[in-house]
Amino acid sequence: MFKAKLVEQGLAGQYTVDSAGTLDYHVGEPPDPRAIRFGKHRGLDLTPLRGRQIAPSDFTEFDYILVMDSQNLTDVQSVAPANGTAHVAKLLSYGRDSSVEDVPDPYFGGDDGFNRVLDLLDDALEGFLKATV
């Protein structure tokens, strides 16, 4: 989603974007079929994506590590090496809706849950770009 936004705004060469989880159960797996379907509705092809687990090297390779919720924040901070330079923050802290701090789990909200999450992410990514470009 962020890669598409960067292309749309002519910023693709200025950022390296990757995704990782804090647990290892998803490693090598594609996104959930529902995420693929809702991404497709928004012009995003999520089929090439495969899960990976966050690594200590991510904290020196990337400038920002943006997490989805409070548990992710705790998990990510627990694996951050002492020499890590990445700024770690909740993604939604860049969004306009300050009443929502954590990205809700879309799997419990049906179709509306996925659309709500994508809307929140889209808004937060816009805010992130405004804050960092």
C-alpha positions as CSV (number, residue, x, y, z in Angstrom):
1,M,0.0,0.0,0.0
2,F,2.8,2.4,0.9
3,K,4.8,1.5,-2.2
4,A,1.8,2.4,-4.4
5,K,1.4,5.7,-2.5
6,L,5.1,6.5,-3.1
7,V,4.7,5.8,-6.8
8,E,1.6,7.9,-7.0
9,Q,3.4,10.9,-5.4
10,G,6.6,10.5,-7.4
11,L,8.6,9.4,-4.4
12,A,9.3,5.8,-5.1
13,G,13.1,6.1,-5.3
14,Q,13.3,7.9,-1.9
15,Y,12.0,5.1,0.3
16,T,12.7,1.4,0.8
17,V,9.5,-0.3,2.1
18,D,9.3,-3.7,3.7
19,S,6.9,-5.5,6.0
20,A,7.6,-7.8,8.9
21,G,5.8,-9.3,11.8
22,T,6.8,-9.8,15.4
23,L,6.0,-13.5,15.5
24,D,7.3,-16.3,13.4
25,Y,4.1,-18.2,12.5
26,H,3.5,-16.2,9.3
27,V,7.0,-16.5,7.8
28,G,6.9,-17.4,4.2
29,E,3.1,-17.3,4.0
30,P,1.2,-15.1,1.6
31,P,-1.3,-12.5,2.9
32,D,-4.8,-13.6,4.0
33,P,-7.0,-14.1,0.9
34,R,-9.4,-11.4,2.3
35,A,-6.5,-8.9,2.4
36,I,-5.6,-9.8,-1.1
37,R,-9.2,-9.3,-2.3
38,F,-9.6,-6.0,-0.5
39,G,-6.2,-4.8,-1.7
40,K,-7.2,-5.7,-5.3
41,H,-10.4,-3.5,-4.9
42,R,-8.0,-0.6,-4.2
43,G,-5.7,-1.4,-7.1
44,L,-3.1,-3.1,-4.9
45,D,-1.5,-6.5,-5.8
46,L,-0.6,-8.1,-2.6
47,T,-0.1,-11.6,-4.0
48,P,3.7,-11.4,-4.2
49,L,4.1,-10.6,-0.5
50,R,5.4,-13.2,1.9
51,G,5.6,-12.9,5.7
52,R,8.9,-12.4,7.4
53,Q,9.9,-11.8,11.0
54,I,11.5,-8.6,12.1
55,A,15.2,-8.8,12.6
56,P,17.7,-6.8,14.6
57,S,19.3,-5.6,11.4
58,D,16.1,-3.8,10.5
59,F,16.9,-1.3,13.3
60,T,20.0,-0.1,11.4
61,E,18.8,-0.7,7.9
62,F,15.7,1.4,8.1
63,D,15.1,4.9,9.4
64,Y,11.5,4.1,10.6
65,I,9.8,1.1,11.9
66,L,6.1,1.7,12.0
67,V,4.0,-0.7,14.1
68,M,0.3,-1.5,14.1
69,D,-0.6,-1.6,17.7
70,S,0.7,-1.4,21.3
71,Q,1.6,-5.1,21.5
72,N,3.6,-4.8,18.3
73,L,5.4,-1.7,19.8
74,T,6.3,-3.7,22.9
75,D,7.5,-6.7,20.8
76,V,9.5,-4.6,18.5
77,Q,11.2,-2.7,21.3
78,S,12.1,-5.9,23.0
79,V,14.2,-7.0,20.0
80,A,15.8,-3.6,19.2
81,P,19.6,-3.8,19.4
82,A,21.5,-1.2,21.4
83,N,22.9,0.2,18.2
84,G,19.6,0.5,16.5
85,T,18.9,3.9,15.0
86,A,15.4,3.5,13.5
87,H,12.7,5.6,14.9
88,V,10.0,3.2,16.2
89,A,6.4,4.5,16.3
90,K,2.8,3.5,15.9
91,L,1.7,4.1,12.4
92,L,-1.6,5.6,13.4
93,S,0.2,8.3,15.3
94,Y,0.6,9.9,11.9
95,G,-3.1,9.7,11.1
96,R,-5.7,12.4,11.5
97,D,-8.0,10.3,13.8
98,S,-6.3,10.6,17.2
99,S,-9.1,8.6,18.8
100,V,-7.7,5.4,17.3
101,E,-4.3,4.5,18.5
102,D,-4.1,0.8,17.4
103,V,-4.9,-0.6,14.0
104,P,-8.0,-2.8,14.7
105,D,-7.8,-6.5,13.8
106,P,-9.6,-6.8,10.5
107,Y,-10.3,-10.5,10.9
108,F,-13.0,-9.8,13.5
109,G,-14.8,-7.1,11.6
110,G,-15.8,-8.9,8.4
111,D,-15.7,-7.0,5.1
112,D,-16.1,-3.7,6.9
113,G,-13.2,-4.5,9.1
114,F,-10.8,-4.8,6.2
115,N,-12.1,-1.6,4.6
116,R,-11.8,0.3,7.9
117,V,-8.2,-0.9,8.4
118,L,-7.2,0.1,4.8
119,D,-8.8,3.5,5.3
120,L,-6.9,4.0,8.5
121,L,-3.6,2.9,7.0
122,D,-4.1,5.1,3.9
123,D,-4.7,8.1,6.1
124,A,-1.7,7.4,8.4
125,L,0.6,6.9,5.4
126,E,-0.5,10.3,4.0
127,G,0.3,11.8,7.4
128,F,3.7,10.0,7.6
129,L,4.7,11.4,4.2
130,K,3.7,14.9,5.1
131,A,5.7,14.6,8.3
132,T,8.9,13.1,6.7
133,V,9.2,14.5,3.2
